[in-house]
Amino acid sequence: MKVLLSRRIIFLLACLAAIAVSPLQAAPMSFKVTLTGAQQVPPVQTAATGTADLTYDPATRVVSWNITYNGLSGPATMAHFHGPAAEGKNAPPAIWLTQKGAAVEGPIKGEATLTPEQAQQFTAGDWYVNVHTQANPNGEIRGQVIPPKS
């Protein structure tokens, strides 16, 4: 009887210790990124605007997107997350938001699982969304991804 009771107490204490030391899981974050030509580097004169509705789950490192836009100089040719780059700086594409080489149709929707390094950059605000067109191959509209503070 004493051995069974001792085992139960040890098990209960082990469970409580595991709960106490396990990291709290952060809740998914949803936020909007405004896309404009003025945010391009160098700035692009365009009437185009857009919005990237993003959701990021830190527990799984999955980011999902729904990007809408209007007024582009022509059809969108591709879209990416670029980084790492602070606001006002350029960086190479980090994640394709459209299928590489395929025609782009809006809205642009998808999701990706980030590597630990990408997740750190993303949550630090070091990525931007860029929508490209034939007239503006370096990007016509852009917006810095700045996740809400937890």
Residue pairs with C-beta under 8 A, 6 or more apart in sequence:
25 58
25 59
26 58
26 59
26 150
28 55
28 56
28 57
28 58
28 59
29 55
29 56
29 57
29 58
29 147
29 148
29 150
30 53
30 54
30 55
31 53
31 54
31 146
31 147
31 148
32 51
32 52
32 53
32 54
33 51
33 52
33 54
33 129
33 143
33 144
33 145
33 146
34 49
34 50
34 51
34 143
35 48
35 49
35 50
35 51
35 52
35 67
35 69
35 129
35 131
35 141
35 142
35 143
36 48
36 49
36 50
36 141
36 142
36 143
37 43
37 44
37 45
37 46
37 48
37 140
37 141
37 142
38 44
39 87
39 128
39 141
39 142
39 143
39 144
40 130
40 136
40 138
40 139
40 140
40 141
40 142
41 88
41 89
41 90
41 142
44 136
44 139
44 140
44 141
46 71
46 72
46 73
46 136
46 140
46 141
47 71
48 69
48 70
48 71
48 72
48 73
48 140
48 141
49 69
49 70
49 71
49 141
50 67
50 68
50 69
50 70
50 131
50 141
50 143
51 67
51 68
51 69
52 65
52 66
52 67
52 129
52 143
52 145
53 65
53 66
53 67
53 68
54 63
54 64
54 65
54 145
55 63
55 64
55 65
56 62
56 63
56 64
56 122
56 123
56 147
57 63
58 119
58 123
60 113
61 113
61 114
61 115
61 116
61 118
61 119
62 111
62 112
62 113
62 114
63 81
63 95
63 111
63 112
63 114
63 122
64 109
64 110
64 111
65 97
65 108
65 109
65 110
65 111
65 129
66 107
66 108
66 109
67 79
67 97
67 106
67 107
67 108
67 109
67 129
67 131
68 106
68 107
69 76
69 106
69 131
69 141
72 131
72 133
72 140
72 141
73 133
73 134
73 135
73 136
73 140
74 133
74 134
74 135
75 103
75 104
75 133
75 134
76 98
76 104
76 106
76 108
76 131
76 132
76 133
77 104
77 132
77 133
77 134
77 137
78 96
78 97
78 98
78 100
78 104
78 131
78 132
79 96
79 97
79 98
79 104
79 108
79 129
79 130
79 131
79 132
80 93
80 94
80 95
80 96
80 97
80 129
80 130
80 132
81 93
81 94
81 95
81 97
81 122
81 127
81 128
81 129
81 130
81 145
82 90
82 91
82 92
82 93
82 94
82 127
82 128
82 129
82 130
83 91
83 94
83 118
83 121
83 122
83 126
83 127
83 128
84 91
84 94
84 121
84 124
84 126
84 127
85 91
85 126
85 127
85 128
86 125
86 126
87 125
87 128
87 144
91 128
93 130
94 118
94 121
94 127
95 112
95 114
95 118
97 108
97 110
97 129
98 104
98 108
98 110
108 131
114 122
121 127
122 145
122 147
123 147
125 144
125 145
125 146
125 147
127 144
127 145
128 142
128 143
128 144
128 145
129 142
129 143
129 145
130 139
130 141
130 142
131 139
131 140
131 141
131 142
132 138
132 139
132 140
133 140
